[in-house]
Amino acid sequence: MRITVFRNLMAEEFGPGRSEMLAKDHVFSGLGGRTVEQALEQGVPAKEIWRQVCAEFDVPPERR
């Protein structure tokens, strides 16, 4: 998954402002205690990050 696709999915699911806040501020245990931005910077695949976001926020399966 491309990072641009990931960011679009985040914006569609949470809204543009909230998705940016979540990416910068929310620490995910499933990402090793990192934020989305930290995980992306450290090379974690966007698809893996999206899965963690979906699990953490109970995104319905049809939107995963």
C-alpha positions in Angstrom: 0.0 0.0 0.0 1.3 3.4 -0.9 1.6 6.0 1.8 -0.8 8.3 -0.2 -3.4 5.6 -0.2 -2.9 5.1 3.5 -3.3 8.8 4.2 -6.5 8.9 2.1 -8.0 5.9 4.0 -7.2 7.7 7.3 -8.8 10.9 6.1 -11.9 9.1 4.8 -12.3 7.1 8.1 -11.5 9.8 10.6 -11.8 13.1 8.8 -8.8 15.2 7.6 -8.0 17.0 10.8 -8.6 14.1 13.2 -6.6 11.7 11.0 -3.6 14.0 11.2 -3.9 14.3 14.9 -4.1 10.5 15.3 -1.1 10.0 13.1 1.0 12.4 15.2 -0.2 11.9 18.7 -1.8 8.5 19.2 0.7 5.8 20.4 -0.2 2.3 19.2 1.0 -0.7 21.2 0.7 -2.8 18.1 3.3 -0.6 16.5 5.8 -1.0 19.3 4.7 2.0 21.2 5.1 4.3 18.2 2.8 6.8 16.5 1.8 6.4 12.9 4.3 9.0 11.8 7.1 7.4 13.8 6.3 4.0 12.3 6.2 5.4 8.8 9.6 7.2 9.3 11.1 3.9 10.6 10.0 2.0 7.6 7.0 0.0 8.8 4.8 -0.8 5.8 1.7 1.4 5.5 -0.5 -1.7 5.1 0.7 -3.0 8.5 0.1 0.4 10.1 -3.5 0.5 8.6 -4.2 -2.9 10.1 -3.2 -1.6 13.5 -5.2 1.5 13.2 -8.3 -0.5 12.2 -7.8 -2.9 15.1 -7.3 -0.1 17.6 -10.4 1.9 16.5 -12.7 -1.0 15.5 -13.0 0.0 11.9 -15.6 -2.2 10.3 -14.3 -5.0 8.1 -15.9 -3.6 4.9 -13.7 -0.4 5.3 -10.5 -2.2 6.2 
